[in-house]
Amino acid sequence: MKPDIHPDYHTITIIMTDGTTYETRSTYGKAGDSMRLEVDRKSHPAWTGGNKQLQDVGQLSRFNKRFANISIGKNPE
């Protein structure tokens, strides 16, 4: 490995959206800095199961809308 090419790995404080904190090691900022999260597992619907639903507006929804009334029966042989 080449010497002196890796970033400094030090302790920082993470501040969650509800104000709780914990220490971890990171390359973010300088030693002793703090990182305030805007989104975390305590507030994001992906983890909390919130009532917001993702809207499918892609090709799959267009396909399903176009072919919703087609039923596929057994193959006549």
Contacts in CASP RR format, 6 or more apart in sequence:
PFRMAT RR
TARGET T0000
AUTHOR 0000-0000-0000
METHOD contacts of the structure
MODEL  1
MKPDIHPDYHTITIIMTDGTTYETRSTYGKAGDSMRLEVDRKSHPAWTGG
NKQLQDVGQLSRFNKRFANISIGKNPE
7 27 0 8 1.000
8 27 0 8 1.000
8 30 0 8 1.000
8 31 0 8 1.000
9 25 0 8 1.000
9 26 0 8 1.000
9 27 0 8 1.000
10 25 0 8 1.000
10 26 0 8 1.000
10 27 0 8 1.000
10 30 0 8 1.000
10 31 0 8 1.000
10 32 0 8 1.000
11 23 0 8 1.000
11 24 0 8 1.000
11 25 0 8 1.000
11 26 0 8 1.000
11 31 0 8 1.000
11 32 0 8 1.000
12 23 0 8 1.000
12 24 0 8 1.000
12 25 0 8 1.000
12 26 0 8 1.000
12 28 0 8 1.000
12 29 0 8 1.000
12 31 0 8 1.000
12 32 0 8 1.000
12 33 0 8 1.000
12 34 0 8 1.000
12 35 0 8 1.000
13 21 0 8 1.000
13 22 0 8 1.000
13 23 0 8 1.000
13 32 0 8 1.000
13 33 0 8 1.000
13 34 0 8 1.000
13 35 0 8 1.000
14 21 0 8 1.000
14 22 0 8 1.000
14 23 0 8 1.000
14 24 0 8 1.000
14 34 0 8 1.000
14 35 0 8 1.000
14 37 0 8 1.000
15 21 0 8 1.000
15 34 0 8 1.000
15 35 0 8 1.000
15 36 0 8 1.000
15 37 0 8 1.000
16 22 0 8 1.000
16 37 0 8 1.000
16 40 0 8 1.000
16 42 0 8 1.000
17 37 0 8 1.000
17 38 0 8 1.000
17 39 0 8 1.000
17 40 0 8 1.000
17 42 0 8 1.000
17 43 0 8 1.000
18 42 0 8 1.000
18 43 0 8 1.000
21 34 0 8 1.000
26 35 0 8 1.000
28 35 0 8 1.000
41 47 0 8 1.000
41 48 0 8 1.000
42 48 0 8 1.000
45 51 0 8 1.000
45 52 0 8 1.000
END
